[in-house]
Amino acid sequence: MMDDGLLIRMAKRAGEDDELLASVIRRFADAEGLDWNQTGDRLRVEPVALAELALCRRPREERFAEDIADIASYVGINSLVLTDLMRHDEVLEKRPFGQSAWLELYEFVRDTARNAFEGQKETWDAMSRWSWAWAAAAVVAVLVVVAAVGAKSEQVEVTLLVSEGQANVEQARNVVFMIPTRRLVTVSAGEVVALRARDSVSMGMASEAQLRFNDGTTVDLADGASLDMTELKVGGEDDPYRVELYQVSGRTLSRVQRLMGADDYFTVSTLSSTASVRGTEFEVQVVSPDITFISVKEGVVAVELEGQTVELRGGQEIRTTIGEPLQLGPRGDVTPPTITVFGPAELPAPGEVVMVSGATEAGALVTVSGQPAAVEADGAFEIEIIVGSEPIIIEATDAAGNTTTVRIN
């Protein structure tokens, strides 16, 4: 569980992010001359609940009422109070244009440009250079408005809160004329960032973070975890709820709050499995590209692999391995052995003989550039090999089949 004080500090720091309600709360507090606790009193929520509200994404214009209801229910705030807060912010920001206004402007410019061209068909030769320049400018304006509307339609669906260490976030964005770009952002402990579909998150070592959805669903990310936000569609109760995450590495713990309907899904996919849930708490650990471990705390998880499907219930665990049948069973040992290299300090020239030595887990099998090395009872090993043109590759495999590879370049 995240410390309440840290959560409040994150919410305060997020006040400059216009994609989150933190910016709305900041402007309201500044306008009224209120501190954090006074703002909570005015909105009739506790300071921690105010922080949770601040870290929610803004209600979408096209689903404003539904999003207001979802956020109010999640935080425990009166929906009318939240609606008034949003209206107050619109007055402060003086925002005359919503998405519908942009569309109206687009249609006006489009029709004006079309009429200009049609009116000049019979006087092509006599038409002045300036008329065509004006018409071309109108077309450019149409394209700019279309790009603005498209960019507006990209919605923030989840927020990332980093509690320890740091996370690297790769953001996918559409810029002018809908050209996709990617931007790398480093998020440190105590900071928060809004994510959209097609964004990705990679956790640093000794780092922890949490993905938070507006409906209360959370995904904890441990150090080394890497996730791609394949699909993020979190609507109201009557809208499709579709979340698809692709886990590249590391360990995650998902707590799905919503009971899924026939058209809804929340899935975590890896190279070796897909876990689909209907309201539950479950852990996914990617051990290697071929192996994934899944355990269910409560609820039901359907695990799929190569045409096979197994349902896991609370307290059950499964290890999925590409090319092997799905079978329920305990996690067992999923920790790869460590390899410590003692020598060589430098790689000799090709053709020379070198002694490779090191240590690993007792009982592990070790190969060095494909040649088996004798392993002592304490895990120490050494072997002489002839240096080739490729790097020396040391591979250790423990009794559970977990493998670690080290390259000496």
C-alpha positions in Angstrom: 0.0 0.0 0.0 1.2 3.5 -0.8 1.9 5.9 2.0 -0.9 8.5 2.3 1.6 11.3 2.7 3.5 10.3 -0.4 0.2 10.1 -2.3 -0.7 13.7 -1.3 2.7 14.9 -2.3 2.4 13.3 -5.7 -1.0 14.9 -6.2 0.3 18.3 -5.4 3.2 17.9 -7.8 0.8 16.9 -10.5 -0.9 20.3 -10.4 0.8 21.4 -13.7 -0.5 18.4 -15.7 -3.6 19.6 -17.5 -4.5 16.0 -18.4 -5.2 15.3 -14.7 -7.8 16.7 -12.3 -4.8 17.9 -10.2 -4.6 21.0 -12.4 -8.3 21.7 -11.9 -7.9 21.4 -8.1 -4.8 23.6 -8.2 -6.5 26.4 -10.1 -9.5 26.2 -7.8 -7.4 26.4 -4.7 -5.3 29.3 -6.1 -8.4 31.3 -7.0 -10.0 30.7 -3.6 -6.8 31.1 -1.6 -7.1 27.7 0.0 -4.5 25.2 1.2 -4.8 21.5 0.6 -6.8 20.7 3.7 -9.1 23.7 3.2 -9.7 22.6 -0.4 -10.7 19.2 0.8 -13.1 20.7 3.3 -14.7 22.9 0.6 -15.2 19.9 -1.7 -16.2 17.7 1.3 -13.6 15.1 0.9 -10.7 13.9 3.1 -7.1 15.0 2.1 -6.2 11.5 0.9 -9.4 11.2 -1.1 -8.6 14.7 -2.6 -5.2 13.3 -3.7 -7.0 10.3 -5.3 -9.3 12.7 -7.1 -6.4 14.8 -8.3 -4.6 11.8 -9.9 -7.7 10.9 -11.9 -7.8 12.0 -15.6 -10.1 14.8 -16.6 -13.7 13.8 -17.7 -13.9 13.3 -21.4 -16.1 15.9 -23.2 -18.0 13.3 -25.1 -18.6 11.1 -22.0 -18.7 13.9 -19.4 -21.7 12.8 -17.3 -20.6 9.1 -17.2 -17.0 10.0 -16.3 -18.1 12.4 -13.6 -20.3 9.6 -12.1 -17.4 7.1 -12.2 -14.9 9.4 -10.7 -17.3 10.6 -8.0 -18.1 7.0 -7.1 -14.4 6.0 -6.9 -13.3 8.9 -4.8 -16.4 9.3 -2.7 -17.2 12.8 -3.7 -20.7 14.2 -4.5 -21.1 14.2 -8.3 -22.7 17.6 -8.3 -19.8 19.1 -6.4 -17.4 17.6 -9.0 -19.5 19.0 -11.8 -19.4 22.5 -10.2 -15.6 22.2 -9.8 -15.3 21.5 -13.6 -17.5 24.4 -14.5 -15.5 26.7 -12.2 -12.4 25.6 -14.0 -13.9 26.3 -17.4 -14.6 29.9 -16.3 -11.1 30.3 -14.9 -9.6 28.9 -18.2 -12.1 30.8 -20.4 -12.4 27.8 -22.7 -15.0 28.7 -25.4 -14.1 25.7 -27.6 -15.0 22.1 -27.0 -14.6 19.3 -29.4 -18.0 20.1 -31.0 -16.9 23.7 -31.6 -13.7 22.4 -33.4 -15.8 20.2 -35.6 -18.1 23.1 -36.4 -15.1 25.3 -37.4 -13.8 22.5 -39.5 -17.1 22.1 -41.4 -17.3 25.9 -41.9 -13.8 26.2 -43.4 -14.3 23.0 -45.5 -17.5 24.3 -47.0 -16.0 27.8 -47.6 -13.0 26.3 -49.4 -15.3 24.0 -51.5 -17.5 26.9 -52.5 -14.5 29.0 -53.5 -13.3 26.3 -55.8 -16.7 25.6 -57.4 -17.3 29.3 -58.0 -14.2 29.6 -60.1 -14.6 26.6 -62.3 -15.8 28.6 -65.3 -13.4 31.4 -64.9 -10.3 29.3 -64.5 -8.0 31.4 -66.7 -9.2 34.7 -65.2 -8.9 33.7 -61.6 -6.3 35.7 -59.7 -3.3 34.3 -58.0 -4.5 35.6 -54.7 -7.8 33.7 -54.9 -6.0 30.5 -55.2 -3.6 31.4 -52.5 -6.7 32.1 -50.2 -8.2 28.8 -51.2 -5.0 26.9 -50.5 -4.8 28.6 -47.1 -8.3 27.4 -46.3 -7.3 23.8 -47.2 -4.3 24.0 -44.9 -6.6 25.4 -42.1 -8.9 22.4 -42.6 -5.9 20.0 -42.1 -4.8 21.8 -39.0 -8.2 21.6 -37.5 -8.5 17.9 -38.3 -5.1 17.3 -36.6 -6.3 19.3 -33.6 -9.5 17.3 -33.3 -7.6 14.1 -33.7 -5.1 15.0 -31.0 -8.0 16.1 -28.8 -9.6 12.7 -29.1 -6.6 10.9 -27.6 -7.7 10.3 -24.0 -5.8 9.7 -20.9 -7.0 6.4 -19.4 -4.5 5.6 -16.5 -2.0 7.4 -14.3 1.4 6.1 -13.3 2.6 6.8 -9.7 6.2 6.1 -8.9 6.8 5.4 -5.2 10.5 4.2 -5.3 13.3 4.5 -7.8 12.3 5.6 -11.3 10.5 4.5 -14.4 11.2 5.1 -18.0 8.0 6.0 -20.0 7.9 6.0 -23.7 4.9 8.0 -24.9 3.2 7.6 -28.3 1.7 10.9 -29.5 0.1 12.2 -32.7 1.4 15.7 -33.7 0.6 17.9 -36.6 -1.3 16.1 -39.4 -1.5 13.0 -37.2 2.1 12.0 -37.6 3.0 9.6 -34.8 6.0 10.3 -32.6 7.5 8.7 -29.5 9.0 10.6 -26.5 11.0 9.1 -23.6 10.3 10.5 -20.2 12.0 9.5 -16.9 9.6 9.6 -13.9 11.2 9.6 -10.5 9.9 8.7 -7.1 7.2 11.0 -5.9 6.2 11.9 -9.5 3.1 11.0 -11.5 2.4 10.9 -15.3 -0.7 10.3 -17.4 -0.6 7.4 -19.9 -2.5 6.6 -23.0 -2.8 3.5 -25.2 0.4 2.7 -27.0 2.6 4.1 -24.2 5.1 1.8 -22.5 6.6 1.7 -19.0 9.9 0.1 -17.9 10.9 0.0 -14.2 14.4 0.6 -13.0 16.1 -1.6 -10.5 14.9 -1.3 -6.9 11.9 0.7 -8.2 8.2 0.4 -7.5 5.2 2.1 -9.2 1.5 1.7 -9.6 -0.9 2.1 -12.5 -4.3 3.6 -11.4 -7.5 3.5 -13.4 -10.5 5.7 -12.7 -12.6 2.7 -11.6 -10.2 1.8 -8.8 -8.4 -0.9 -10.7 -4.6 -0.9 -9.9 -1.5 -2.6 -11.3 1.6 -2.7 -9.1 4.9 -2.8 -11.0 8.0 -4.2 -9.3 11.6 -3.5 -10.2 12.4 -4.8 -13.7 8.8 -4.8 -14.8 8.1 -3.7 -18.4 4.6 -3.1 -19.8 3.1 -1.9 -23.1 -0.3 -0.3 -22.9 -1.8 -2.1 -26.0 -5.4 -0.9 -25.4 -6.9 1.3 -22.8 -10.7 2.0 -23.1 -12.2 2.7 -19.7 -15.7 4.0 -20.1 -18.8 4.2 -17.8 -20.8 1.2 -16.7 -22.7 1.0 -20.0 -19.6 1.4 -22.1 -17.1 -1.3 -23.2 -14.3 -1.7 -20.8 -11.3 -2.9 -22.7 -7.8 -3.0 -21.2 -5.0 -5.0 -22.8 -1.5 -4.9 -21.3 1.6 -6.7 -22.8 4.1 -7.6 -20.1 7.6 -7.9 -21.5 9.5 -8.7 -18.2 9.3 -8.5 -14.4 6.4 -9.0 -12.0 3.1 -7.2 -11.8 0.1 -7.5 -9.4 -3.3 -6.5 -10.8 -6.4 -5.7 -8.7 -9.3 -5.5 -11.1 -12.3 -3.9 -9.5 -14.9 -4.1 -12.3 -17.0 -7.2 -13.0 -16.6 -7.7 -16.8 -19.6 -7.9 -19.1 -19.8 -10.0 -22.3 -18.0 -7.3 -24.4 -15.5 -6.3 -21.7 -12.0 -7.6 -21.0 -8.9 -7.0 -18.9 -5.9 -9.0 -20.2 -2.2 -9.2 -19.4 -0.3 -11.0 -22.2 3.2 -12.2 -22.3 5.2 -14.1 -25.0 4.2 -17.4 -23.4 0.6 -16.7 -22.1 -2.5 -14.5 -21.9 -4.4 -14.0 -18.6 -8.0 -12.7 -18.9 -10.0 -11.8 -15.9 -13.5 -10.9 -14.8 -12.9 -8.9 -11.6 -10.0 -10.4 -9.5 -6.5 -10.0 -8.1 -3.7 -11.9 -9.7 0.1 -11.8 -10.2 2.1 -12.3 -13.4 5.8 -12.9 -13.4 7.8 -13.2 -16.6 10.6 -15.6 -15.8 12.0 -15.8 -19.4 10.6 -15.3 -22.9 9.4 -18.9 -22.8 8.1 -19.1 -19.2 5.5 -17.1 -17.2 4.2 -17.7 -13.7 0.6 -16.7 -12.8 -1.0 -16.9 -9.4 -4.5 -15.9 -8.5 -5.3 -14.2 -5.1 -9.0 -14.1 -5.6 -11.6 -14.3 -8.4 -11.1 -16.2 -11.7 -8.4 -15.9 -14.3 -8.5 -17.7 -17.7 -5.0 -18.5 -18.9 -4.4 -19.2 -22.6 -1.4 -20.7 -24.4 -1.2 -22.1 -27.9 -4.9 -23.0 -28.1 -5.1 -24.3 -24.5 -7.2 -22.6 -21.8 -7.2 -23.2 -18.0 -9.2 -21.4 -15.5 -7.5 -20.5 -12.2 -9.3 -19.6 -9.0 -8.3 -18.0 -5.8 -5.2 -19.7 -4.3 -4.3 -21.5 -7.6 -1.0 -21.1 -9.5 0.3 -22.1 -12.9 3.5 -22.0 -14.8 3.2 -21.6 -18.5 6.0 -22.8 -20.8 5.9 -22.5 -24.6 5.6 -26.0 -26.2 4.3 -27.6 -23.0 0.8 -28.4 -21.8 -0.8 -26.1 -19.2 -1.0 -27.7 -15.8 -1.9 -26.3 -12.4 0.8 -26.5 -9.8 2.9 -24.6 -7.3 5.3 -21.9 -8.5 8.4 -23.8 -7.5 11.8 -22.2 -8.1 11.5 -19.4 -10.7 14.6 -17.5 -9.7 17.5 -17.8 -12.3 20.9 -18.6 -10.9 23.5 -15.9 -10.5 26.8 -16.0 -12.3 29.9 -14.3 -11.0 32.9 -14.2 -13.5 36.4 -14.3 -12.0 38.3 -14.3 -15.2 39.5 -13.5 -17.8 39.7 -9.8 -17.0 40.3 -9.2 -20.7 39.4 -11.3 -23.8 42.6 -12.5 -25.6 42.9 -12.5 -29.4 41.1 -15.2 -31.4 43.0 -18.5 -31.4 44.6 -18.1 -27.9 43.8 -20.4 -25.0 42.1 -18.8 -22.0 41.0 -20.0 -18.5 37.4 -19.0 -17.8 36.4 -19.2 -14.1 33.5 -18.1 -11.9 30.8 -19.2 -9.5 27.1 -19.9 -9.7 24.4 -21.7 -7.8 25.4 -25.1 -6.3 24.1 -27.9 -8.5 23.7 -25.8 -11.6 24.9 -27.0 -15.0 27.3 -24.6 -16.7 28.4 -24.3 -20.3 31.1 -22.0 -21.6 30.7 -21.2 -25.4 28.8 -24.5 -25.6 31.4 -26.6 -23.7 30.3 -28.2 -20.4 32.3 -27.0 -17.4 32.8 -28.9 -14.2 31.0 -27.3 -11.2 32.3 -27.8 -7.6 30.0 -28.4 -4.7 30.1 -24.7 -3.8 29.2 -23.6 -7.3 32.7 -22.7 -8.5 33.7 -23.6 -12.0 36.6 -23.2 -14.5 37.4 -24.4 -18.0 40.0 -23.8 -20.6 38.7 -22.8 -24.1 40.2 -21.5 -27.3 39.0 -18.0 -28.0 37.0 -17.6 -31.2 35.8 -14.6 -33.1 32.5 -14.5 -31.1 32.1 -13.4 -27.5 32.5 -16.0 -24.7 29.0 -17.1 -23.6 28.6 -18.5 -20.1 25.2 -20.2 -19.4 24.1 -21.6 -16.0 20.9 -23.7 -15.6 19.6 -24.7 -12.2 17.6 -27.9 -11.3 14.3 -26.1 -12.0 15.3 -25.2 -15.5 15.9 -21.5 -14.9 18.8 -20.1 -17.0 21.1 -17.2 -16.8 23.5 -16.1 -19.5 26.6 -13.9 -19.3 28.6 -12.7 -22.3 32.3 -11.8 -22.2 33.0 -9.4 -25.0 
